[in-house]
Each structure stands twice: as structure tokens, then as C-alpha cells.
Amino acid sequence: MQLIKETAARPGEAWALKWTDIDPQSMAISITPEKGSRARRQKASHQLLAMLNALPKDWSTVFHRPDTNPIDSLEWFRRSFLDQRSAIAKKLQNPRINMISFKTLRHWKATMLYARTKDILLVMQTLGHKNIKSTLVYTHLVDFQNDDYVCKTARTVDEAKALVEAGFEYVTDVAEVKLFRKREC
């Protein structure tokens, strides 16, 4: 689930992930497309890489054994997810948790990325879509009214680097100070 949340991979794309698709040096994961979409390379957090690294590396694929029927293996995985989701919903007494699916995580990633960047082409690239109309389906949850920014300044390269790493974008220089901004979410 963390893989789908971070990379916006489709469940089938995540299921087909191979160990060779994971590059811990550059902290990136290559997504092999399905449904005629585009291949893409997504950043991965230290947490995700640690979670993946903790899995057994007995086969070339990360999540399923190639010596089993992939459909049976995927069905077991799906059933396990549904059982765990149901148990969590019961424990937290929140039946809405039962509405969460793997696709929900993909929608969440797209929605949060758009809300943060307002860059529909970046969302399209992240999702691997070839047609912008497919991507627009994901923006229905976004409040288009908020155009407020958080602004920060940097006087040194280290300060500018920290702001870029925190998601700020460079705007301009004013009196030897670099201005950065990030949309409020």
C-alpha cells in the first residue's frame, strides 16, 4: 500500500514490480506500465525502501512468486488486504475505512500532488497517462479556490537547497535574496 501511495502505481503495476526496478542509490522506483500507459520513474522515501528491503528476495518479483499462478497469488493478496482493512475498520469503529481500495491510494496521490503543485501535467506524468482527459478525472476532489502561497527567502545556497527539498519553487531574486513559494494545501 505504501508503494502505491508514494508512486501512484496501479495495483497491477505494483504487483509486477521486480527487484531490478528498485534503485536504492537514487531512491527511485521504475514503474512498468499497464493499460497502455507510459513507463515512469518515481522517487521513493527511505521508509518505503526499508519496507521493500525487508521483504524476502527469493524471486525476481517483489510481491509474488513466479512459480505460482499470478491470478491465485493476486487473489490471496487482495483477500488479505480486505481482511486486514475490515479488522482495522472494526477496531477503529470506522466503517468508512472499508471504502479504501488500492485505487483510492492512487487517487489520493494524484489529488495531493495537484493540490500541492497545481501542475496537471506533472500529475499526468506521475500517473503515466497518455491523455490529459484521464488525468482530469483525478482532480474532482481538489478545491480550485485556494491560490494562497507560503513564501520564504534564502540568502545562501544551503537555505535555497532546503527550501527546494521542502517543495518550494524558486520565483525570483530581490536585493540579493532569493524568493521561493509553495502553495498552501
C-alpha positions as CSV (number, residue, x, y, z in Angstrom):
1,M,0.0,0.0,0.0
2,Q,2.9,2.4,0.8
3,L,4.3,1.7,-2.7
4,I,1.0,2.7,-4.4
5,K,0.6,5.7,-2.1
6,E,4.0,7.1,-2.9
7,T,4.3,6.2,-6.6
8,A,0.7,6.3,-7.8
9,A,1.3,2.9,-9.4
10,R,-1.7,0.9,-10.4
11,P,-2.2,-2.3,-8.4
12,G,-1.2,-4.4,-11.4
13,E,2.0,-2.3,-11.9
14,A,2.9,-2.6,-8.2
15,W,2.2,-6.4,-8.4
16,A,4.6,-6.7,-11.3
17,L,7.4,-4.8,-9.6
18,K,10.8,-6.5,-9.9
19,W,13.8,-6.1,-7.6
20,T,15.7,-4.7,-10.6
21,D,13.1,-1.9,-10.8
22,I,14.2,-0.6,-7.4
23,D,17.2,1.8,-7.3
24,P,18.2,2.5,-3.7
25,Q,21.1,4.7,-4.8
26,S,18.9,7.2,-6.5
27,M,15.9,6.4,-4.2
28,A,13.7,5.7,-7.2
29,I,11.4,3.0,-8.5
30,S,10.8,2.3,-12.2
31,I,7.2,1.5,-12.9
32,T,6.5,-0.8,-15.8
33,P,3.2,0.4,-17.4
34,E,0.0,-1.4,-17.9
35,K,-3.2,-0.4,-19.7
36,G,-1.1,1.2,-22.5
37,S,0.2,3.9,-20.2
38,R,3.7,5.3,-20.0
39,A,6.7,3.9,-18.1
40,R,7.8,6.2,-15.4
41,R,10.4,6.6,-12.6
42,Q,9.2,7.8,-9.2
43,K,11.0,8.9,-6.1
44,A,10.7,6.6,-3.1
45,S,11.1,7.5,0.6
46,H,13.6,5.9,2.9
47,Q,10.6,4.3,4.7
48,L,9.3,2.7,1.5
49,L,12.8,1.4,0.5
50,A,13.3,0.0,4.0
51,M,9.9,-1.7,3.9
52,L,10.6,-3.3,0.5
53,N,14.2,-4.2,1.5
54,A,12.7,-6.2,4.5
55,L,10.8,-8.5,2.1
56,P,12.3,-11.8,1.1
57,K,14.3,-11.7,-2.1
58,D,13.7,-15.3,-3.2
59,W,12.3,-14.4,-6.6
60,S,12.8,-11.8,-9.2
61,T,9.5,-10.2,-8.4
62,V,8.9,-8.3,-5.2
63,F,5.4,-9.3,-4.3
64,H,4.6,-12.7,-5.9
65,R,6.3,-15.9,-6.6
66,P,6.6,-16.7,-10.3
67,D,6.2,-20.4,-9.7
68,T,2.6,-19.8,-8.6
69,N,-0.4,-18.8,-10.7
70,P,-0.3,-15.0,-10.6
71,I,-4.1,-14.8,-10.5
72,D,-4.3,-17.1,-7.5
73,S,-1.5,-15.2,-5.8
74,L,-3.0,-11.8,-6.5
75,E,-6.4,-13.1,-5.3
76,W,-4.8,-14.2,-2.0
77,F,-3.2,-10.8,-1.7
78,R,-6.5,-9.0,-2.4
79,R,-8.3,-11.1,0.1
80,S,-5.6,-10.5,2.8
81,F,-6.0,-6.7,2.2
82,L,-9.7,-6.9,2.5
83,D,-9.5,-8.9,5.8
84,Q,-7.0,-6.5,7.3
85,R,-9.0,-3.5,6.2
86,S,-12.1,-4.9,7.8
87,A,-10.3,-5.7,11.0
88,I,-8.9,-2.1,11.2
89,A,-12.4,-0.6,10.4
90,K,-13.9,-2.7,13.2
91,K,-11.1,-1.9,15.7
92,L,-11.4,1.8,15.0
93,Q,-15.2,1.6,14.8
94,N,-15.0,3.5,11.4
95,P,-16.9,1.7,8.6
96,R,-15.6,4.3,6.1
97,I,-12.3,2.5,6.2
98,N,-13.9,-0.3,4.3
99,M,-14.3,2.0,1.3
100,I,-10.5,2.3,0.9
101,S,-9.1,0.4,-2.0
102,F,-5.7,0.2,-3.8
103,K,-7.2,2.6,-6.4
104,T,-8.1,5.0,-3.5
105,L,-4.4,5.4,-2.8
106,R,-3.6,6.2,-6.5
107,H,-6.4,8.9,-6.4
108,W,-5.1,10.2,-3.2
109,K,-1.5,10.6,-4.6
110,A,-2.8,12.4,-7.7
111,T,-5.1,14.7,-5.7
112,M,-2.5,15.7,-3.2
113,L,0.1,16.2,-5.9
114,Y,-2.2,18.5,-7.8
115,A,-3.3,20.3,-4.7
116,R,0.4,21.0,-3.8
117,T,1.6,21.9,-7.3
118,K,-1.4,22.9,-9.4
119,D,0.5,21.3,-12.2
120,I,-1.9,18.9,-14.1
121,L,0.9,17.9,-16.5
122,L,3.1,16.7,-13.6
123,V,0.1,14.7,-12.3
124,M,-0.4,13.3,-15.8
125,Q,3.3,12.2,-15.9
126,T,3.2,10.8,-12.4
127,L,0.1,8.7,-13.2
128,G,1.6,7.6,-16.6
129,H,-1.4,8.8,-18.5
130,K,-1.1,9.5,-22.2
131,N,-4.3,11.5,-22.4
132,I,-5.0,14.5,-20.2
133,K,-8.7,13.6,-20.0
134,S,-7.8,10.5,-18.0
135,T,-5.9,12.7,-15.5
136,L,-8.7,15.2,-15.1
137,V,-10.8,12.5,-13.5
138,Y,-8.4,12.7,-10.5
139,T,-8.9,16.5,-9.9
140,H,-12.5,16.3,-8.9
141,L,-11.6,16.3,-5.2
142,V,-9.4,19.3,-5.4
143,D,-10.6,22.7,-4.2
144,F,-9.6,25.0,-7.1
145,Q,-10.3,28.2,-5.0
146,N,-7.2,28.1,-2.9
147,D,-4.4,30.1,-4.6
148,D,-2.6,31.1,-1.4
149,Y,1.1,30.7,-1.1
150,V,3.6,30.3,1.7
151,C,6.6,32.5,0.8
152,K,10.2,32.0,2.1
153,T,13.5,33.7,1.4
154,A,17.0,32.3,1.1
155,R,20.4,34.1,1.3
156,T,22.6,31.0,1.0
157,V,22.8,28.0,-1.3
158,D,22.1,25.7,1.7
159,E,19.0,27.7,2.6
160,A,17.8,27.6,-1.0
161,K,18.5,23.8,-1.2
162,A,16.5,23.2,2.0
163,L,13.5,25.1,0.6
164,V,13.6,23.3,-2.8
165,E,13.8,20.0,-0.9
166,A,10.7,21.1,1.2
167,G,8.7,21.6,-2.0
168,F,9.2,25.3,-2.5
169,E,9.7,26.7,-6.0
170,Y,12.1,29.5,-6.9
171,V,10.4,32.7,-8.0
172,T,13.0,35.5,-8.4
173,D,15.8,37.4,-6.8
174,V,15.2,40.7,-4.9
175,A,18.1,42.6,-3.4
176,E,20.4,39.6,-3.2
177,V,17.7,37.5,-1.6
178,K,16.1,34.5,-3.4
179,L,12.3,34.3,-3.1
180,F,10.5,30.9,-3.0
181,R,6.9,29.9,-2.8
182,K,4.8,26.9,-2.2
183,R,1.0,26.6,-2.5
184,E,-0.9,26.1,0.8
185,C,-2.7,22.8,0.9
